[in-house]
Amino acid sequence: EGLNEELRPQLIIGASTPEKLHEDLAANPHTILIAEELAAVFNKQKYNELLIPYVTDVLNYRDRIERRTKGERLIVVERPALTVIGGSTVDWLQEQLPETATAGGFLARFLIINEDQKGKCIALPLRELGRFERLRLLSERTQIFLDFNRLVAAAYGELDFADYGASDTFSVWYITHAPLAGNLSPFESRAREHVLRISMLITLSCGRNKILSEDVIAAVEIYTYFTNKLNSVVVSF
């Protein structure tokens, strides 16, 4: 709410097929695919085997993607911007996803967050809060949504580094970064892209349109933290 129609992304919740997803992207290339269980959407089933290669292609963010239907009708997606948000368990990721998910670069296009600590389990969250505390949290949530919409609406055009100091910070990290080998090599091959994207998100979340040195430093720390936890997630098939 509060966004222009052209900026508002469409939400797709749950499983889809390459054909249906392509049609949805053609209608609105700004799309968020929510997979409550990632391995239930991207799995080993025969009918679904082409979804992973298709999403992998879309996540390259090419300017144009074309597909033809069985009736030879051409469907074109212009400048696709697909975001996939999914949850899973380590066991399901390792057992349910096909082998190509890692080797083919599909998982490597995701920023995987693996946390060891579990939050406190509360049976009835709303009843744990007093009336005024509930109202305060609802007010804060409303403000967060408004701030998010404001940031999205302001995020027009290309982002660039603020100065040579910022771009040099990134270049020095990229040159001196020692890539991880073995099962994590597909992720390391996209380290440059991940750090740049995290830097951009940090910049936008601060309401700026230029990437600062501190944005890059923070992005490197975030990326390093996540990759250090990937060994328990990504296993050799």
C-alpha positions in Angstrom: 0.0 0.0 0.0 1.1 3.5 -0.7 3.1 2.6 -3.8 2.4 3.4 -7.4 0.9 0.5 -9.3 4.0 0.3 -11.5 6.3 0.0 -8.4 4.1 -2.5 -6.4 5.5 -6.1 -6.8 3.1 -9.0 -7.2 3.2 -11.8 -4.6 3.3 -15.4 -5.6 2.9 -17.8 -2.7 3.8 -21.5 -3.0 4.5 -23.7 -5.9 4.5 -22.7 -9.6 5.7 -24.0 -12.9 8.1 -22.4 -15.3 5.3 -21.7 -17.8 3.1 -20.1 -15.2 5.9 -18.1 -13.5 7.0 -16.8 -16.9 3.4 -15.6 -17.7 3.3 -14.0 -14.2 6.6 -12.2 -14.8 5.4 -11.0 -18.2 2.4 -9.5 -16.6 4.5 -7.9 -13.8 8.3 -8.4 -13.9 8.6 -7.1 -10.3 7.7 -10.2 -8.4 8.3 -11.7 -5.0 8.0 -15.5 -4.8 7.4 -16.7 -1.3 8.2 -20.4 -0.6 7.3 -21.2 3.0 9.2 -24.5 2.4 11.8 -24.0 -0.3 12.2 -27.7 -1.1 8.5 -28.0 -1.6 8.6 -25.5 -4.4 11.9 -26.5 -5.9 12.1 -30.3 -5.7 13.1 -33.5 -7.5 9.6 -34.1 -9.0 9.7 -34.8 -12.8 7.0 -32.2 -13.6 9.0 -29.6 -11.8 12.5 -30.3 -13.0 12.7 -27.3 -15.3 11.7 -24.7 -12.7 15.2 -24.5 -11.1 17.0 -23.8 -14.5 14.3 -21.2 -15.3 14.6 -19.4 -12.0 18.4 -19.6 -12.2 18.2 -17.9 -15.6 15.8 -15.2 -14.3 18.1 -14.5 -11.4 20.8 -13.5 -13.8 18.7 -10.4 -14.3 19.0 -10.2 -18.1 17.2 -7.4 -19.9 14.8 -9.7 -21.7 13.7 -13.3 -21.4 11.6 -15.0 -24.2 9.7 -18.3 -24.1 7.3 -19.8 -26.6 4.2 -21.7 -25.6 3.2 -25.0 -27.2 1.0 -23.0 -29.6 4.1 -21.0 -30.7 2.9 -17.9 -28.9 5.9 -15.7 -27.9 5.8 -14.4 -24.3 8.4 -11.8 -23.4 9.5 -10.7 -19.9 11.2 -7.3 -20.0 13.8 -6.5 -17.3 12.7 -9.2 -14.8 13.2 -8.4 -11.1 12.4 -11.6 -9.2 13.0 -12.0 -5.5 12.6 -15.5 -3.9 12.1 -15.7 -0.1 12.1 -19.2 1.3 12.6 -21.1 4.5 13.7 -24.7 5.1 15.6 -27.0 7.3 19.1 -28.2 6.7 17.9 -31.8 6.2 15.3 -30.8 3.7 17.7 -28.7 1.7 20.1 -31.5 1.5 17.7 -34.3 0.8 14.8 -32.8 -1.2 16.6 -30.4 -3.6 18.0 -32.0 -6.7 21.8 -32.3 -7.1 21.8 -29.6 -9.8 20.6 -27.0 -7.2 24.1 -26.6 -5.9 26.3 -27.6 -8.8 24.2 -25.7 -11.3 24.5 -22.4 -9.4 20.9 -22.2 -8.2 21.5 -22.1 -4.5 24.6 -20.0 -5.0 22.3 -17.2 -6.2 20.7 -17.0 -2.8 21.9 -15.4 0.4 21.4 -18.3 2.8 21.0 -17.5 6.5 21.6 -20.5 8.8 21.1 -19.7 12.5 21.9 -22.1 15.3 19.9 -20.4 18.1 16.2 -20.8 18.3 13.9 -18.1 19.6 11.7 -18.5 22.7 8.6 -20.5 22.0 5.4 -18.6 23.1 2.1 -20.4 22.9 -0.1 -17.3 22.5 2.0 -14.3 21.6 -0.8 -11.7 21.6 -1.8 -12.7 25.1 1.8 -12.3 26.3 1.6 -8.5 25.7 -0.4 -5.9 27.5 -2.9 -3.7 25.7 -0.6 -0.7 25.4 2.4 -2.8 24.3 0.3 -4.4 21.6 -0.8 -0.9 20.3 2.8 0.3 20.4 4.1 -2.7 18.4 1.2 -2.3 15.8 2.1 1.4 15.5 5.8 0.5 15.0 4.9 -2.1 12.4 2.8 0.3 10.4 5.6 2.9 10.5 8.1 0.2 9.2 5.8 -0.6 6.3 5.5 3.1 5.4 9.3 3.6 5.6 9.8 0.6 3.4 7.4 1.9 0.8 9.1 5.3 0.9 12.5 3.7 0.3 11.3 1.6 -2.6 9.6 4.6 -4.2 12.9 6.6 -3.9 15.1 3.8 -5.3 15.0 4.9 -8.9 18.0 4.7 -11.3 21.4 3.2 -11.0 23.5 3.2 -7.8 27.1 4.1 -8.0 30.0 4.5 -5.5 30.1 7.8 -3.7 33.8 8.3 -4.5 37.0 6.4 -5.3 37.6 5.7 -1.6 34.4 3.6 -1.6 35.1 1.8 -4.9 38.7 1.2 -3.7 37.4 -0.4 -0.5 35.5 -2.9 -2.6 38.4 -3.5 -5.1 40.9 -4.2 -2.3 38.5 -6.7 -0.7 37.9 -8.4 -4.0 41.6 -8.7 -4.9 42.7 -9.9 -1.4 39.7 -12.1 -0.7 40.7 -15.8 -0.4 37.8 -17.8 -1.9 36.6 -20.9 -0.1 37.0 -24.2 -2.0 35.2 -27.5 -2.1 31.4 -27.6 -1.7 31.3 -23.8 -1.3 33.1 -22.9 -4.5 29.8 -22.2 -6.4 29.0 -19.7 -3.7 32.4 -18.1 -3.7 32.2 -17.6 -7.5 29.3 -15.2 -6.8 31.0 -13.4 -3.8 31.5 -10.2 -5.8 27.8 -10.1 -6.7 26.6 -10.8 -3.2 28.7 -8.1 -1.6 27.7 -5.6 -4.2 24.0 -6.4 -3.7 24.3 -6.2 0.1 26.1 -2.9 -0.2 23.3 -1.6 -2.4 20.6 -2.7 0.1 22.4 -1.1 3.0 22.7 2.2 1.0 19.0 2.1 0.1 17.9 1.3 3.6 19.8 4.5 4.7 17.9 6.6 2.2 21.0 7.3 0.1 21.7 6.8 -3.6 25.5 6.5 -3.3 27.5 3.6 -1.9 29.9 4.6 0.9 33.0 2.8 2.1 31.2 1.9 5.4 28.4 0.2 3.3 31.0 -2.0 1.6 32.7 -2.8 4.9 29.4 -3.8 6.5 28.4 -5.9 3.4 31.7 -7.8 3.6 31.1 -8.5 7.3 27.6 -9.8 6.6 28.7 -11.9 3.7 31.6 -13.4 5.7 29.2 -14.2 8.6 26.8 -16.1 6.3 29.5 -18.0 4.4 31.1 -19.2 7.7 27.8 -21.0 8.4 27.4 -22.6 5.0 29.5 -25.6 5.7 26.8 -27.1 7.7 24.2 -26.5 5.0 25.9 -27.3 1.7 27.1 -30.9 1.5 28.7 -32.9 -1.3 26.2 -35.1 -3.2 
